[in-house]
Amino acid sequence: MADNKIVVNIAGMDYTLVSEKENNEIKQIAAYVDKKIREIDNDKLTRENQLVLASVNIADEMYKILIKHKELREKAKEPIENYPKIKEAYEKLEEENKITKDDFEKSKKDFMESMKK
């Protein structure tokens, strides 16, 4: 895939980013980083401290998401493992249902023919 080159503005400075991601996605990521830095904007902190604090806040969000992802993967483990058995049982019930319907229709037809006689 070709690299996309795009200029984004983060915290008042332009940066040229090169990525395989789509331009719109790069813009959204840059806007998110810009927002997180602006949330920290404080005259009492140096620019460097603002950037570090914004980075720590983003890392904290990412860490929480990773923990949640791990919990969800663990929660999904058993259903994922059981899926093939459940699918097989479902397909068997579908086949049995079709046979039952066919038998019912045949019995219904035979009954109707016997009623005509």
C-alpha positions in Angstrom: 0.0 0.0 0.0 1.3 3.5 -0.8 2.3 5.8 2.0 0.1 8.8 2.5 1.8 12.1 3.3 -0.3 14.7 5.2 0.4 17.9 7.1 -1.5 18.1 10.4 -1.6 20.8 13.0 -1.0 19.7 16.6 -0.9 22.2 19.4 -0.2 25.1 17.0 2.6 23.4 15.1 2.5 21.7 11.7 3.8 18.2 11.3 4.2 16.2 8.1 3.1 12.6 8.8 3.7 9.7 6.5 1.5 6.6 7.1 -0.2 3.8 5.3 -3.5 4.9 7.0 -6.1 6.9 5.1 -5.7 10.7 5.3 -9.0 11.0 7.2 -7.9 8.6 9.9 -4.5 10.4 10.2 -6.4 13.7 10.7 -8.7 12.2 13.3 -5.7 10.8 15.3 -3.9 14.2 15.1 -7.1 16.0 16.2 -7.4 13.7 19.1 -3.8 14.3 20.2 -4.3 18.0 19.7 -7.4 17.9 21.9 -5.6 16.0 24.7 -2.8 18.6 24.7 -5.3 21.5 24.8 -7.0 19.9 27.8 -3.7 20.2 29.6 -3.1 23.8 28.4 -2.0 25.6 31.6 0.2 28.7 32.0 1.8 27.2 35.1 3.2 24.2 33.2 6.0 24.3 30.7 5.2 23.3 27.2 7.3 20.1 27.7 5.4 19.3 30.8 2.1 19.8 29.1 3.1 17.4 26.3 4.4 14.8 28.7 1.2 15.0 30.8 -1.0 14.7 27.6 1.1 11.7 26.6 0.6 10.1 30.0 -3.2 10.7 29.8 -3.3 9.1 26.3 -1.2 6.2 27.6 -3.6 5.8 30.6 -6.6 5.6 28.2 -4.9 3.1 26.1 -3.9 1.0 29.1 -7.5 1.0 30.4 -8.7 -0.1 26.9 -6.1 -2.9 26.8 -7.2 -4.2 30.2 -10.9 -4.1 29.1 -9.9 -5.9 25.8 -8.2 -8.6 27.8 -11.2 -9.0 30.1 -13.6 -9.2 27.1 -11.3 -11.8 25.3 -11.3 -13.9 28.5 -15.1 -13.6 28.8 -15.5 -14.5 25.1 -13.2 -17.5 25.2 -15.8 -20.1 26.3 -18.5 -19.0 23.8 -15.9 -18.9 21.0 -14.7 -22.4 21.9 -18.3 -23.7 22.1 -19.4 -22.1 18.8 -18.6 -25.1 16.6 -20.6 -27.5 18.8 -23.5 -25.1 19.0 -23.4 -24.5 15.3 -23.4 -28.3 14.6 -26.3 -28.8 17.0 -28.2 -26.0 15.4 -27.7 -27.5 11.9 -28.8 -30.9 13.1 -32.0 -29.3 14.6 -32.6 -27.5 11.3 -32.3 -30.8 9.4 -34.6 -32.5 11.9 -37.1 -29.7 11.6 -37.1 -30.0 7.8 -37.7 -33.7 8.0 -40.5 -33.1 10.5 -42.1 -30.5 8.3 -41.8 -32.8 5.3 -43.4 -35.7 7.2 -46.2 -33.4 8.4 -46.9 -32.1 4.9 -47.0 -35.7 3.6 -49.3 -36.8 6.4 -51.5 -33.8 5.8 -51.7 -34.6 2.1 -52.4 -38.3 2.8 -55.1 -37.3 5.3 -56.7 -34.9 2.8 -56.7 -37.6 0.1 -58.2 -40.1 2.5 -61.0 -37.6 3.4 -61.8 -37.3 -0.3 -62.5 -41.0 -0.6 
